[in-house]
Amino acid sequence: MGVSGPLAVSCTGDSPRAICLQETRSCGLDSGNECDEADECIPAEAFDADAVTDCEDGQCVWDCSGGEACPSGWRCVEQQRTLGELISGC
């Protein structure tokens, strides 16, 4: 069985985004973390951190891609691309 065409699409100029992730994760989903825009999220500054507060896909995130500090108990981790992004490109 053969496969034709490219299997992966490279995204030039797209550097991976890094976000703050809680070091100890709970099994339950936190419905209070839902958002439509970044203004609805608790800013990282409230925890003496300088990560950039953002709303991505309906979830509050703290972006630390530029080396910004995460709140205590959180660490900066590079986001992994989703399967859809890997198959279709950017």
C-alpha positions as CSV (number, residue, x, y, z in Angstrom):
1,M,0.0,0.0,0.0
2,G,1.5,3.3,-1.1
3,V,1.0,6.8,0.2
4,S,1.5,9.7,-2.1
5,G,2.1,13.4,-1.3
6,P,3.9,15.0,1.6
7,L,3.3,13.5,5.1
8,A,4.3,16.6,7.0
9,V,4.0,20.3,6.3
10,S,6.6,22.6,7.8
11,C,5.5,25.9,9.2
12,T,8.2,28.4,8.5
13,G,8.4,31.2,11.0
14,D,6.1,29.4,13.5
15,S,8.1,28.9,16.7
16,P,6.4,26.6,19.3
17,R,4.5,28.4,22.0
18,A,5.4,27.8,25.7
19,I,2.8,28.0,28.4
20,C,2.8,27.6,32.2
21,L,1.5,24.2,33.4
22,Q,0.7,23.3,37.0
23,E,3.5,21.1,38.4
24,T,1.0,18.9,40.3
25,R,-2.1,18.3,38.2
26,S,-5.5,17.2,39.5
27,C,-7.6,14.6,37.7
28,G,-10.7,16.8,37.7
29,L,-11.4,19.4,35.0
30,D,-11.5,23.0,36.2
31,S,-14.6,24.5,34.5
32,G,-13.6,27.9,36.0
33,N,-10.7,28.2,33.6
34,E,-13.0,28.7,30.6
35,C,-12.9,32.1,28.7
36,D,-13.8,34.0,25.6
37,E,-11.1,36.6,25.9
38,A,-7.9,37.2,28.0
39,D,-9.7,39.8,30.2
40,E,-11.7,37.0,31.8
41,C,-8.6,35.2,33.1
42,I,-6.6,35.8,36.3
43,P,-3.4,37.6,35.3
44,A,-0.1,36.0,36.1
45,E,0.8,39.3,37.8
46,A,-1.6,38.4,40.6
47,F,0.9,35.7,41.6
48,D,4.0,37.9,41.2
49,A,4.8,36.4,37.8
50,D,5.3,38.1,34.4
51,A,3.9,35.5,32.0
52,V,1.5,36.9,29.4
53,T,-2.2,36.1,30.2
54,D,-4.1,34.8,27.2
55,C,-7.2,32.9,26.2
56,E,-6.6,30.1,23.8
57,D,-9.3,27.8,22.5
58,G,-11.6,28.8,25.3
59,Q,-9.0,28.1,28.1
60,C,-7.0,30.6,30.1
61,V,-3.2,30.2,29.6
62,W,-0.1,32.0,30.8
63,D,2.3,32.4,27.8
64,C,6.0,32.2,28.8
65,S,7.4,31.8,25.3
66,G,9.7,34.8,25.8
67,G,11.2,33.5,29.0
68,E,8.7,35.1,31.3
69,A,8.3,33.7,34.8
70,C,5.4,31.4,35.8
71,P,3.6,31.6,39.1
72,S,5.0,29.5,42.0
73,G,4.0,25.8,41.5
74,W,3.8,26.2,37.7
75,R,6.5,25.5,35.1
76,C,7.1,26.7,31.5
77,V,6.5,23.9,29.0
78,E,6.6,24.0,25.2
79,Q,3.1,23.3,23.8
80,Q,2.9,20.2,21.6
81,R,1.1,20.5,18.2
82,T,-2.2,18.7,18.0
83,L,-2.6,15.7,15.6
84,G,-4.7,17.9,13.3
85,E,-2.0,20.6,13.2
86,L,0.6,17.9,12.4
87,I,-1.4,16.4,9.5
88,S,-2.8,19.6,7.9
89,G,0.1,22.0,8.7
90,C,-0.2,25.2,10.7
